[in-house]
């Protein structure tokens, strides 16, 4: 998270705090600001700066206390409302964040950070055209704000003008002295290589998007226990089965499969995921076409781990590559059914606002942040107990239902350490077992016994908002089918068999 000092100078204490931040002394800056607020609790600038520092340090409860206390004395301050929105968004309380951002904009229509904040809410809730418009407004107001500027840069299309600008920046970084390429240089290298490979064409473009497909999906089993679904793919004659993973984005191919199929290597690119180890070494590749059943996807960008870095016998296929369709995952029928989206035609990449027509009756809202599918969920120890709002990741790649260690002790009892969770980044440390928890989502209420509990901070930090848990196969497999609509940000759980 970028830390941006938006408060105006307000005395020597604020200047001293900023100097401590510049020197990297976060705790000292916090102490200076706490002393300032102890002398003058109504100091808005100190409250905003301190809450931003605490939020960046992921001390959410402390930040909440500072913001709420300041708002009790200054309800009409746009800066405080904006930072409350930032806090609520990071906590995963997206709809509360929306209220705070709107309050800030009502108080100050030129508050660029609040306008940027509301654009993030719109993007997560599938109002992507509104999100784009709000981001442009925020950037026009304050193009030097690094948070806004970075988001604006990331949203830039893969046009010739943007390519030329990034090519020039990459050349300058590459010629600068230094033993190791900077993260920015590596990111530019990947972006440029992918952009040139796509040559103006969208990635994962279906050869025909106006028809339905039924793709065969094999069952992955451990004895009598379902551990996942597998889709058969073919690349340049090489065949393999890839695990369907709604928690992943794009396609990851094992190194042996990538080698057999002649995938073109574009650039280096580390791969990270669940686990306490470092990201594994890998690379980004390009395949002109991938065949899945009778569906052909063109212009495919894939990730490939280096040999020996992980199990590279097959790979993973994220459901987001089928975003041009309604995606029905049918474990019982052993198929992945793709149907044209209802309502207006969509090319899969143009920014649009969600369609809310009658064809989507029975669907419930989900949030989409990056490739993560997040289900708004109420969590409690029982149906009658006090419930907490949260976001659960819908993840067919997970063989366990999981709850965050930040949340579980507040809801139920948590028991001793387990040794049974591994991911791309290795073994997961500090894994526990949580007693019964009731999850209420969409139109369902589900009692879950003995959920696995571990730290989801890495996921949350990467997405920019808090994950309360993961809905894995044990829960997803209880439904006859789950249907995803990426364009409109909604999901349908069908319990009928």
N, C-alpha and C positions, 0 to 999 in steps of 0.2 A: 504494500500500500504506500502510495506517495503521501508524504506529509507536507501539506501546504499551509503556510501561515497566512491566514486571511484577516486576522485581527489587526486593527490599526495600533500603532505604538501608543502605549498608555503607561508611561513612567519607566523608571530605571529597572524595576523588577522584571517587566516584560522584556526589556532589552537584555538583561542578564540571563533570562531563561533562553532567549534565542541564541545567545552566545554559547551557552552550555550545549544546546542542541547542535550548533555548528561544530563544536568540538567532539560530538558524539557522546556526551554525558547526559543521557536521558533521565536517569534517576535524579541527578542534580537539578535539571530543569523542572522536573515535577515538584521537587521540594521548594524551589523558589516560587513557583506559582501557587502552591498550597499555602505558603506563608503570605503571599499577596492576598489570597482569598480569605485567609483567617483575619487579616486586618480590615479588608473591605469586601464582604461577600457579594456585593452588588456589582463588582467589576466584571462587565460582560466580556471584554477582550481577554482577560485572564482565564475566564471560564471556557471560552471557545478554544483557546490555545491548549489549555490543560486537557480538555476532553478529546481534542484531536490527537494529542500525544498518547493518551491512555488508549484510545481506539486503535492507533497504529501498533501499540504494544499488546493488543488483544486483551486488555483488562476491561472487559465490557461492563461489569458491574460497577467498577469505580467510575468509568466514563458516564454511565447512566446516572449515578448519584450526582455528579457535577452538573450535568445538563439539566436534570429535573430540578435541582436546587436553584440554578440560575434562572430557569424559565418561571419558577414560582414568583420570582421578583421582577422578571422582565418578559412577560408573555408576548409582547409585541415586537420582539427583536428577531429580525429575519435571519441573522447569523446563527442564533441559537436554534431556531427551527430547522435551519439547514443542517447543522451538525447533528441534531436529533434524528433527522432523516438518514444521514450517513450511518449513524449508530444502529438504527432499526434495520436498515438494509443489511448491514454486516451481520446482525444477529439472525437474519433470515426472516424477519418480520416485514416482508416486502409491502404489504398493504398498509401497515402502520407507517412505513417510510413514505409511502405515497401521500398520506395525509400531512405529514410534516413538511415535505417538499412543497406541496400546494400551499400550505400556510405561509411558508417562507416567500414564495413567489407572489402571493397576494399582498404581503407586506412590502416586498421590494421586487418589482418586475424585472430589474436588471441584475438580480443575484445569479451570476453565471453558474456557480456551483450547485445551486438548488435546481436550476434548469437542467444541468447535466444529470443531476440525481434523478429527476423525473424521467429523463430519457432512458436511464437504466431500468427503471420500473416498467416503462412502456416496452422495452426490448424483451424483458423477462416474461411479460404477459402477452406477447405476440402482437403488440401494436407497433410493428417495426417501422412503419412509415412515419408514425408520430415520433418514434424514438429518433429516427434520422433527422427529422425536422428540428427537434429540440436540441440535439447535439450541435447542429449547425448554428442555431441561435446562440447557444452557450459559447461556442467558439468565436462567433462574431463579436460578442460582448467582451470576452477575455481570452484572446488567442495565446497569451503568454502563460496562462495557468497550466502547469505541466500535466496535471491529471486530465484536463480537458484536451490539451494538445495531443497527448498520447492516445486518447480514445479517438480523436478525430483522425489521427494518422493511421490507426489500426483499421478504421472504417473505410479508408480510401480504397477505391476500386483498383483492380489490376489493369489500369489503363497505361497507354504508352507514355503519357506525361509523368505518371507516378513512377513507372519503371525507370525512366531516364533520371529522375531525381534521386531515386534510391541507388541506382547504379553509380551515380557520381559520389554519393555518400559512402558507399561501400569501397570504392576505389581510394577515397581519401583515408578511410580507416585502415585499409590494407597496407597503405604506404607509410602509415605512421609507425614510429619505432615501438617495439614491444615484443616480448618473446611469445606471448599467447594471445590469440584473437579475443577480443572482448565479447561479452554476451550479445551486444548490439550488432557487432560485426557478423557473428554466427547467425543471428536471426535474419539479418539482411541477406546473407548468402543463401539461406534456405528460401526466403520469400522470392528472391530474384530467380533462383533456379526453377522453382515451381511455376512462377509466372511465365517464364520463357517456355517451359515444357507444355503448359496449357495453351499458349499461343492464342489467347483471347477466347478460348472455349471454356465452358463451365466444367468443373470436375464431377465425376460420377454421373454423367448425363445419360439417361436411358435412351436406347435407340428408338423406342416407341413408348411414350408416356400416357397415351390416350386409351390404353386398354388395361385389362386385368391380368394378373399373373398368379399362379399357385406354385410356389417354390417348395420342393420337398425338403423337409427338415427332419434329420435323423435325431434320435434320442441318444444323449451321452449318459451312460449309466455307471454307477459304482455298486455292483451287485444289483439289488432291487431299487436302489435310490437314484432318482433322476438328478443328474448334475449339470444338465444343460441341453441346448439344441445345437445341431450342426448343419450348416448349409454347404452343399457341394458346389465348388467353384472350378473354373477352368481358365487358365491363362496360357496362351500360346501352346495349347495341347497338354500342359501340365495340370494334373488334377489334384485336389485336396479337399478336405472338409474343414471349414472354419467355424469356430464357436460363435454363435449369435450372442452379442453382448450389448444390451441397451445402455450399459454404463460406460461404454467406450465410444470414441469418435473415429470415424473413418475405418480404414482397414490396416491391420498389422499382419504381415506375412512372416512366417518362419524363414530363417536365412536359407535353408536348403530348398524350400519351395521357391523363394525369390530367385535363387541361382538357376534352378531347373527351368523356370518359366522365362528367363531372360529379361527380368525387370531392369530397367535402366536406372543406374545410380545417379542421383542428382546432387545431394549434399549430405554432410554429416548431420545427425539429429538424435540427441539422447532421448531415451524413452523412460518415463517414470510412471509409477502407479502405487498400489498398496504395498506397504513394506517399509521397514526402517533403514534399509540399505540405500546406497546412492542410486541415481538413475543409471540404467544400463546403456552402454554404447550402442549406437545404431545409425541408420541412415534413412534418408527419404528417397523413394524411388517412383518411377513412372511406368505405368502399363497402358498401352493404347486402348485395351479393352479387357474386361473381365466378364466371363459368362457364368451366370448363376441360374441353373435350370434353363428356361427359355427366355430369360431376361439378359440382355446385354447392356452393360454399363461402359461408357466410353470415357476416355481421358481420366484415368484413375491414378490418384496419388496415394502411395502406401508408405507405411513405416516398416522398417526391417531391423530387428535386433542383430547385433553381430553374433557370429557363431560362438556357441558356448556360454552366451550371456544369459540365456533363459531357454526354456523348452521351445525349440524352434521347429517342431514336427509339422505344425499346421499354422494356426494363427487365430486372429479374432476379426469379426466383422461387426461394426457398429450399425445399429438400426438407423442412424441418421443418414446413411447414404441412400436410403429409400424415401427421403423426405418429399419427393414428388407425388407420393401415394399415401392413401390410408394404409397403415401397416398393421395387419392383424396377425398376432403371434398365437398360434393354435398348437399347444403342446399335445393336447388330446388327439387332434387330427393329424399331428406330425406334418404341419405345413406352415409356411409364411405366406399369407394371402395379401396381395397388393392390388388395390383398387383405385381408380381415379378419384381425386379429391372432389368433394361436392362444391357447388357454387362456382365462382369465377375461375377461369383457367389461370394457372400459375406456372411460371417457367422454372421455379425452384431456387432462384437466387434474387429476383427483384424484391425490394422491400415493400411489403404490403401490411395492411392492418387485418387482424383476424376476422374471418368470416363466421357469422353466428346464425346461420340459417337453420330451418327446421330439420334438415338432414342430420344435424348433430345432436338431436334429442337423445338423452341418455349418456352423453359425454360429460366429463367433469374437467375443470381447469387444472392444468399442470403448468409449472413454470419451466422455462428452458433457458439455461445460462450456459453459454458455450455449447457443449454437446450433452450436458447433464439434464436429465429429466427429473424434475423435483416435484413430489406430490405433497401438497399442503395437508398436514396431518395433525390431529389432536392426540396428545399422548397423556395417559394417566395410568395409575396402578389398577384402577377398576373403572367400570362404566360410570359409577356415581362419584368417583374421586375428582378432585380439582384437576383440570386438564391444562396442558401446556401446548402452545402452538409450535409447530416445527415443520421442517422440510425433510422428507425421506427420498433418497435417490432410488429410482426404479432401475434395478440392475439384474438382468438375467445372467450376467457373468459371475454373480456371487452365489456360492453354494450355501451361504448362511444368511439369516436375518440378523441385522446388527443395529445397535444403538450406541450413540456417542457416550464416551466416558464423562464428558462434560454434563450430560443430561441424566444418565441412568441413576446416579446416586440421589438425585432430587426426586425421582419417581418411585424407586423401589430398592430392594436390597441387592447388593453386588457382591459376588463371591470370588474366591481366589483365582490366581493366575492360570491361564490355559496355554497350551502350546499347539495350536492347530490352525493358525491362519498364516498363509503365505500369499505373496503377490508378485508382480513384476519386479518390484524393488526389494524382494527378499522376505525374510521372516518378519512378522509383526510382533513387537514387544508389548508387554503389559496388556495382555488380552484377558478379559474377565467374563463372568457369566452373570447376567441380570435375571432376577426373578420375574414374575408375571408383569406384563405391561399390556395395556389395551391400546390399540391403534384405531383411530377413527378417521377414515379417508373416503373420498367420493361418497357413495351411499352405503358404505360398509363399516362395521365395527368388528375388530378381530382381536381375540385374546391370544397373546403370544407368551409362551412359557420358555424360560431359559434362553433368552436372546444373548448372542455374543456381544460383548461390549469392548470397544477399543477406541483409541484417539483418532478422530476423523479430522483433526486440525489441518492436515496437509491438503485434503480435498477442499475443505472450507476456505483455506487461504488461497488456493488456486482459483476457486470460483468467485471469491470475493463476498461470500455470504455463508452463513453457518449451516452445516448439514447436521440434522439431528440423528439420522440413521440411514440404513440401507434396507430396502425391501428386496430381498434376494429370492432365489428359486423356491425355498420352502413356502413362502407366502404367495408369490406369483403363480406357482404351480397349483394352487388351490382353485384358481379360476380356469374355466373352460378356455377362455381366450382373453387377450388384452389387445386393444386396438389403439394405435398411436396416430395422432394428427400433428405433425411438426409445424405445419403452416399456421394452424389456428391455436396451437398450444393447448390441446385437450386430449383426454384419454378416456377409454371406456373399458371397464372391468365387467366381463360377462361371467356370471356364476352358473348359468344354466348349462347342463350337460345333456 
